[in-house]
Amino acid sequence: MKLLTPKLRKTLPKFGTYKNRPWSKVPIHVKFFSPIGFWTWYVIEGEEKDDGDVLFFGYICGYANEFSYFSLFELESIRAFGLKLIERDMGFGRHMVSELRVKGHNL
């Protein structure tokens, strides 16, 4: 499975799009996760770089939960026994950042 389709790339908001909005009005556009671990990445904004990588800004749930930057190449490079370990949640609907509290993640 492709982590980021061309259609999703085109719909990602540029950095700073939600700079002055309350969390209740900031949508999550993509959710990536590890099916064998506890890591989850929620994409809020993203931009393609010159080398073809995509730099994201979003909320990362793992050892520590934080807002930070991460890249598509980073996610694609996470492997074990030669297998890719990160997937895109195909059933993830439209959610706001403020809803992450309801899903057990502390903002």
trRosetta pair geometry for C-beta under 8 A, 3 or more apart (Angstrom, degrees):
i j d omega theta_ij theta_ji phi_ij phi_ji
1 87 6.4 49 68 -139 137 86
1 88 6.6 -136 136 31 125 96
1 90 7.9 -97 -155 -59 147 117
2 5 5.5 101 99 -78 129 66
2 88 7.9 -7 101 5 51 135
3 32 6.5 21 -157 -109 110 121
3 72 6.3 162 93 -151 131 93
3 75 6.0 143 -156 111 164 128
3 76 6.2 -129 2 -75 143 90
3 86 6.6 22 -104 111 129 106
3 87 7.6 -152 -105 -148 81 26
3 88 5.3 144 -148 -43 54 109
4 8 5.2 -126 -160 86 71 126
4 9 5.8 88 154 -63 110 86
4 30 7.2 -2 -105 -135 88 167
4 54 6.2 -67 85 26 174 154
4 72 5.7 -64 5 -120 139 131
4 88 7.4 147 -66 -74 49 141
5 8 4.7 97 54 7 78 101
5 9 7.1 -132 97 -8 43 86
6 9 5.5 -49 -149 30 35 118
6 10 6.6 34 155 -19 65 104
7 10 6.0 -58 -155 33 31 110
7 11 6.7 16 154 -11 64 112
8 11 5.9 -67 -147 42 33 105
8 12 6.8 51 155 -45 67 93
8 29 7.4 134 -160 151 92 108
8 30 6.1 66 -166 -78 131 129
9 12 6.2 -42 -159 2 31 114
9 46 7.9 -96 -136 107 56 124
9 48 6.4 39 -166 -59 114 119
9 54 6.6 -127 -121 -92 95 142
11 29 6.7 177 116 -158 102 128
12 29 6.1 145 -112 113 65 164
12 30 7.8 -34 -94 -8 99 120
12 43 7.1 -59 -124 153 108 127
12 45 6.6 102 172 -167 91 41
12 46 3.9 -53 -178 59 146 98
12 47 7.2 -158 112 -67 125 38
12 54 7.4 123 10 -167 171 129
12 56 7.8 -100 -150 -110 139 83
13 17 3.8 -78 166 19 122 166
13 18 6.9 72 117 -26 154 95
13 29 7.1 -177 5 -46 90 144
13 44 7.5 -50 57 147 116 60
13 45 4.8 -71 86 -116 89 82
13 46 7.6 89 59 28 51 59
14 17 5.6 123 63 -49 64 104
14 45 6.5 1 122 -166 16 113
14 47 5.7 50 -133 -80 69 109
15 45 5.2 124 -93 135 46 140
15 46 8.0 61 -57 -91 76 7
15 47 5.8 -58 -18 -19 97 125
15 57 6.2 95 -114 -6 90 135
16 19 4.8 -3 -160 -45 63 121
16 45 7.5 119 13 -149 36 167
17 45 5.7 166 25 -106 110 122
18 21 4.6 -68 -164 34 79 121
18 25 7.6 180 -145 105 107 82
18 26 4.5 84 -171 -117 151 103
18 44 6.5 -87 32 169 143 115
18 45 6.9 -150 15 -54 104 117
21 25 4.6 -111 179 85 117 109
21 26 5.4 145 98 -64 122 87
22 25 5.5 75 63 17 75 98
22 26 7.5 -141 102 -17 36 95
22 98 7.8 25 138 -61 88 127
23 26 5.5 -58 -141 27 42 115
23 96 7.1 115 152 155 66 101
23 97 4.5 -100 -163 89 90 113
23 98 4.4 127 122 -66 99 84
23 107 6.8 103 -140 153 163 163
24 96 6.0 31 -164 153 37 149
24 97 7.9 -99 -65 62 18 81
24 98 4.4 13 -91 -24 56 155
25 96 6.9 -29 -89 -139 10 129
26 44 6.1 0 165 -145 113 118
26 96 6.2 106 67 -161 51 82
26 97 4.5 0 83 3 107 122
26 98 7.6 119 45 -21 85 82
27 44 7.6 144 87 -137 48 68
27 94 6.4 -39 -146 -163 120 86
27 95 7.1 126 -153 81 68 38
27 96 5.8 -61 -98 -100 49 60
27 97 7.6 -154 -114 -24 4 77
28 31 6.6 43 148 -63 126 89
28 42 4.7 -48 -141 -176 128 108
28 43 6.7 108 -168 65 73 50
28 44 6.3 -56 -110 -86 57 65
28 58 7.3 80 -134 -143 89 114
28 59 7.7 -60 -106 27 117 110
28 92 7.8 -77 112 162 115 125
28 95 5.0 -11 40 78 115 90
28 96 7.0 156 -5 -133 85 11
28 97 6.1 129 -53 -72 93 62
28 100 7.8 107 -51 -57 142 105
29 43 5.1 -63 63 98 91 99
29 44 6.9 123 6 -131 95 18
29 45 8.0 99 7 -76 132 27
29 46 7.7 -120 67 7 141 111
30 42 7.7 162 85 -158 50 43
30 43 4.0 12 54 37 92 128
30 88 6.4 -49 -170 -143 104 108
30 92 7.3 101 -155 81 36 141
31 40 6.7 -15 -169 -171 95 102
31 41 7.3 154 -158 82 47 54
31 42 5.6 -13 -106 -106 77 68
31 43 7.4 -141 -69 13 32 82
31 88 7.1 117 80 -162 55 61
31 89 4.1 -13 86 29 110 125
31 92 4.2 162 25 -97 123 167
32 40 7.1 158 86 -159 54 52
32 41 4.3 -4 59 57 103 104
32 43 7.3 66 -6 -30 98 104
32 75 5.8 -35 172 -143 161 145
32 86 5.4 16 176 179 113 110
32 87 6.9 164 -154 84 67 34
32 88 5.7 -43 -99 -98 71 58
32 89 7.3 -150 -90 -7 19 82
33 39 6.8 163 -151 97 55 62
33 40 4.6 -9 -104 -109 90 79
33 41 7.3 -163 -71 23 47 67
33 86 7.2 159 81 -150 22 69
33 87 6.2 -28 65 63 71 81
33 89 5.9 52 6 -52 115 102
34 37 3.8 3 104 45 134 101
34 38 7.3 -15 66 27 109 18
34 39 4.6 51 9 54 119 96
34 40 7.7 -120 17 -68 72 51
34 78 7.3 -83 -93 131 116 143
34 85 5.3 11 -134 149 99 100
34 86 5.8 -49 -83 -96 72 62
34 87 7.6 127 -107 17 26 80
35 85 7.6 -143 35 -171 76 67
35 87 6.0 29 -31 14 106 130
36 80 7.7 -85 71 37 147 147
36 85 6.5 -79 37 -150 109 105
37 85 7.3 44 2 166 116 126
38 61 7.4 -92 146 128 81 96
38 62 6.8 131 99 -131 84 50
39 60 7.5 -18 -161 -172 89 88
39 61 6.8 159 -152 89 41 66
39 62 4.5 13 -111 -98 85 99
40 60 7.5 165 87 -156 53 45
40 61 4.4 6 54 52 95 110
40 62 7.6 -171 29 -59 53 69
40 105 7.9 -106 70 -77 130 141
41 56 7.3 82 164 98 123 149
41 58 6.0 88 176 88 77 132
41 59 7.7 161 -157 83 44 48
41 60 5.4 -8 -108 -108 74 76
41 61 7.8 -150 -69 26 34 69
41 70 6.0 -91 -137 64 138 152
41 75 6.9 -101 28 -94 157 125
41 86 8.0 7 18 -151 122 127
42 58 4.8 -163 92 173 57 119
42 59 4.4 0 54 55 113 92
42 60 7.7 -152 25 -70 71 34
42 61 7.7 52 -10 -9 101 99
42 97 7.5 138 127 -111 141 76
42 100 6.9 -103 -17 -88 168 129
43 46 5.8 -14 -168 -38 120 122
43 56 4.8 -75 -124 -155 98 131
43 57 7.8 93 -152 68 61 39
43 58 4.5 -89 -108 -65 29 147
44 56 7.8 119 39 178 60 88
44 57 5.6 -55 62 100 101 81
44 58 4.6 160 0 -102 81 71
44 59 7.1 78 -33 -13 113 80
44 97 6.7 13 -98 -72 120 120
45 56 7.0 150 85 -159 49 57
45 57 4.7 4 57 49 96 104
45 58 7.4 -176 30 -61 56 75
46 54 5.3 30 174 168 120 107
46 55 6.5 173 -149 88 71 44
46 56 4.3 -24 -95 -103 105 68
46 57 7.0 -167 -72 17 55 64
47 54 7.0 175 88 -154 26 71
47 55 5.8 -12 60 58 77 91
48 52 7.1 -28 -168 -146 103 27
48 53 7.5 153 -155 87 59 37
48 54 5.2 -40 -97 -99 60 79
49 52 7.2 -32 74 38 77 21
49 53 4.8 -3 42 66 119 85
49 54 7.0 -169 2 -93 81 24
49 55 5.8 73 -44 -16 111 103
49 71 8.0 -21 -3 -133 132 122
53 71 5.2 3 173 -175 120 124
53 72 5.6 -179 -162 52 67 96
53 73 4.5 -47 -118 -20 114 116
54 71 6.5 151 79 -158 48 70
54 72 4.1 58 45 -16 93 126
55 69 6.0 -4 -178 -169 99 112
55 70 7.8 161 -155 86 58 26
55 71 5.2 -36 -102 -99 58 88
55 72 8.0 -93 -59 -1 27 81
56 69 6.7 153 81 -155 51 58
56 70 5.4 -21 62 67 103 73
56 71 6.7 167 13 -99 81 30
56 72 7.2 107 -24 -47 107 71
57 67 7.2 27 177 179 88 92
57 68 7.5 -144 -143 116 64 22
57 69 5.4 -35 -94 -95 70 71
58 67 7.1 -134 130 -141 21 69
58 68 7.7 -28 65 61 50 52
58 70 7.2 -60 44 31 97 105
59 65 7.2 13 179 -176 95 87
59 66 7.4 -171 -148 103 62 25
59 67 5.5 -40 -95 -92 66 66
59 97 6.7 134 -26 -138 137 99
59 100 6.3 -45 104 -93 164 168
59 105 7.2 105 147 144 132 147
59 107 7.3 -52 -126 -105 141 94
60 65 7.0 -173 92 -144 56 47
60 66 5.8 -10 56 63 94 69
60 67 7.6 142 13 -112 78 17
60 68 5.5 -34 7 42 125 108
60 70 6.5 108 -77 -30 128 137
61 65 5.0 2 -114 -111 66 95
61 105 5.2 -85 -94 -117 132 127
62 65 7.3 155 32 -80 50 53
65 105 5.7 169 -141 -164 148 95
65 106 6.0 127 72 60 150 77
65 107 7.8 -99 135 -89 123 40
70 74 5.6 -110 -175 67 84 143
70 75 6.9 80 147 -47 115 97
71 74 4.5 105 61 0 82 102
71 75 7.2 -150 98 -2 48 84
72 75 5.8 -56 -151 38 34 109
72 76 6.2 29 154 -15 68 110
73 76 5.7 -58 -143 42 31 109
73 77 6.1 31 157 -25 65 110
74 77 5.9 -63 -150 33 26 110
74 78 7.3 36 153 -35 61 96
75 78 6.2 -44 -161 9 36 113
75 86 4.6 -112 -178 94 90 167
76 84 6.8 -37 -155 -131 56 121
76 86 7.2 -100 -80 54 32 123
78 84 7.2 75 80 -157 68 62
78 85 4.9 -85 124 54 98 107
78 86 5.2 77 61 -26 123 110
79 82 6.3 -7 170 -145 127 11
79 83 6.1 157 -156 73 85 34
79 84 5.8 -49 -99 -95 85 39
79 85 6.0 171 -111 -10 28 96
80 83 6.1 -26 68 56 64 87
80 85 5.6 60 7 -63 97 128
88 92 7.9 -105 166 16 74 123
89 92 3.8 75 104 -33 115 113
92 95 7.2 -73 180 3 90 117
95 99 4.8 -107 -172 59 101 144
95 100 7.8 105 145 -56 126 68
96 99 5.1 109 62 -9 71 101
97 100 6.0 -29 -173 -4 50 115
97 107 7.1 95 158 -103 95 150
98 101 6.6 -32 177 10 52 110
98 107 7.7 -83 -118 13 42 160
99 102 5.2 -45 -168 30 63 116
99 103 6.5 53 140 -15 79 105
100 103 5.5 -61 -149 43 41 109
100 105 4.4 -49 166 68 100 117
100 107 5.9 100 80 -50 118 110
101 105 6.8 -91 -86 74 29 63
101 106 6.9 52 -117 -116 74 39
101 107 5.9 -72 -65 9 92 104
